[in-house]
Amino acid sequence: MKEVKFKVYTINEHPNPEAVYEWVRNNWHDLGDPDVEDMVGSLKAAKELLGGTLDYSISIVPDRGEYVRLTGFDRKGLHGLNPADCPLTGVWSDYAVLEGLHNGSLEHEVLKALHMQGDYLYSDEGIHEYLIANEYEFTENGEFY
């Protein structure tokens, strides 16, 4: 029998956090899935509340042939909705959806908000916060333990 010992580190203890950030970027491609789900929830809630036809294809990563369309919705009903109140689902993405509907640039607002969130999630700071919050540990070469 062979016994192998190695050290594991939290991100705050790690001697080379950049190696951890790179490992996460190259291996955890689903960090943005909850944010995409939030945005889809907000779009669907807007459609349920305002009616119309919703069609979309969105991603946390830009340039994937994305689009967002809500047509034939009740524009009068929209005027009573304040984006800052997040009245659709109660999450951050409500703001982007309602702001986009109010100013006639739904696709732009939704994709801009989603892509900005993706940029942050995969930044060193975003990854660092995520790893701290989840108390993940990594080997000395930066791999998830």
Secondary structure by P-SEA (a helix, b strand, c coil): cbbbbbbbbcccccccaaaaaaaaaacccccaaaaaaaaaaaaaaaaaacccccccccccccccccccccccccaaaaaaccccccccccccaaaaaaaaaaaccaaaaaaaaaaaaaaaaacaaaaaaaaaaaccccccccccc
